[in-house]
Amino acid sequence: MRSSQIFYEDVQTGDPLPALTVTVDERQLFFFSAATYNGHRIHYDKDWARDVEGYDNVIVQGPLQSALLARAITDWIGGRGRLVEYAVQNRAIAFAGEELTFGGVVTRKRLADDVGLVDLDIAGRRGDTVLMPGTATVALPMRGAPL
Amino acid sequence: MSLIDAESAARVGSVAATATGEVNRRDWQRWAAAVGDHNPLWFDTEYARAQGYRDIICPPLFLQYAILGVAALDGLRPDGSSGAVSGSLAFPRAPRRMAGGESTTFLGPAYHRDEIEMVRTIESIVEKQGRSGQFVLVTWRTMYRNQQRELVAEATTSMIARP
């Protein structure tokens, strides 16, 4: 799945994460609701979403946006990287069928007890609209360090 | 008029919910597949061992679902949500609910068949003014411990309720 491991030494402040672009459709909404045991109608019942809650369509689960944003991070940090802190806010909803982009940028790197920590600003976006801003901290392996 | 009823306000500081559940690899793999997340750490034992883990690990963001119980259809809210993990807080004057945000510290991996205990406390309930009007912001603090009583994750989550 991934061939190369990114190391603490490889990363510089300002580096972007590779962006993840996803268009969530109704099938994915359904499977995510099923996988999270979420019965909320706004994710599958268009009439309810429109007539009762005032949305134009079924909406993407906040936790799915969050999981996609986390996926952009865990894809980037590789098997030896570790997600340490993860914080996001739901700022705007997304509808099924909209193209969403998940990514981030390195804001700081620091050593704490010989662990290489990298701070990130992260966001889920639709075009220029930030749907889900957040921050994360990951631990990356040091070159030459044992597992 | 405040959107927060006295009954809900009185619950700040109390335990909203406790739950236990077994981390299950098929459940987390279904979740990961629904996210399109095919990271071999969640799927491939040999790969996970080569990275220093004793087996495949639970995706960090899945941990919160490992403790979900069973919701009876009769007990659902009209909008289909169960309210089980939020301690059944309901705001009659602000019935439209959506997830607000989450902030989590992950302290260690969770493995297949780990027993997770979740304790969730209502940290605050405040009324706010946003661009689209008044809303209620509820914040919970949640601890996840495994069968060795090790803290696996600690989370602050929030929910927005609108009129």
Contacts between the chains, C-beta under 8 A, distances in Angstrom:
chain1	res1	chain2	res2	distance
A	1	B	38	6.4
A	1	B	39	7.0
A	1	B	40	4.9
A	1	B	47	8.0
A	2	B	40	7.8
A	22	B	36	6.7
A	28	B	34	6.5
A	28	B	36	7.6
A	31	B	30	7.7
A	31	B	33	7.3
A	31	B	34	4.0
A	32	B	31	7.7
A	32	B	34	4.3
A	32	B	35	7.0
A	34	B	30	7.6
A	34	B	34	7.4
A	35	B	27	7.4
A	35	B	30	4.8
A	35	B	31	4.1
A	35	B	33	7.8
A	35	B	34	4.5
A	35	B	65	7.5
A	36	B	31	6.7
A	36	B	65	5.3
A	36	B	68	7.7
A	37	B	65	6.9
A	37	B	68	4.9
A	37	B	71	7.2
A	37	B	82	7.8
A	38	B	81	7.4
A	39	B	71	6.8
A	39	B	76	5.8
A	39	B	80	4.0
A	39	B	81	5.9
A	39	B	82	6.1
A	40	B	79	5.9
A	40	B	80	5.1
A	40	B	81	4.5
A	41	B	79	5.4
A	41	B	80	4.1
A	42	B	79	7.1
A	45	B	80	7.4
A	48	B	79	7.2
A	48	B	80	7.9
A	52	B	79	7.4
A	53	B	79	7.5
A	53	B	96	5.7
A	61	B	99	7.7
A	62	B	98	6.5
A	62	B	99	3.7
A	63	B	61	7.7
A	63	B	99	6.3
A	64	B	34	7.7
A	64	B	35	6.8
A	66	B	61	6.7
A	66	B	102	6.6
A	67	B	31	7.7
A	67	B	35	4.4
A	67	B	37	7.1
A	67	B	61	5.3
A	68	B	35	6.2
A	68	B	36	7.6
A	70	B	59	7.7
A	70	B	60	7.0
A	70	B	61	5.0
A	71	B	35	5.8
A	71	B	36	7.2
A	71	B	37	4.4
A	71	B	39	7.5
A	74	B	37	7.4
A	74	B	39	5.7
A	74	B	41	7.7
A	74	B	59	7.4
A	74	B	60	7.8
A	75	B	37	8.0
A	75	B	39	6.8
A	79	B	40	6.9
A	79	B	41	5.6
A	79	B	47	6.5
A	79	B	48	7.4
A	79	B	50	7.4
A	79	B	51	3.9
A	80	B	51	5.2
A	80	B	52	7.0
A	82	B	106	7.5
A	83	B	60	5.1
A	83	B	106	5.8
A	84	B	105	6.9
A	84	B	106	6.0
A	85	B	103	7.6
A	85	B	104	7.3
A	85	B	105	5.4
A	85	B	106	7.5
A	86	B	60	7.1
A	86	B	61	7.4
A	86	B	102	7.6
A	86	B	103	7.3
A	86	B	104	5.2
A	86	B	106	7.3
A	87	B	101	7.2
A	87	B	102	7.0
A	87	B	103	3.6
A	87	B	104	7.2
A	88	B	101	5.7
A	88	B	102	6.2
A	88	B	103	7.8
A	89	B	100	6.8
A	89	B	101	3.7
A	90	B	98	6.5
A	90	B	99	5.4
A	90	B	100	5.9
A	90	B	101	5.8
A	90	B	160	7.5
A	93	B	98	7.4
A	134	B	101	7.8
A	147	B	51	7.2
A	147	B	52	3.9
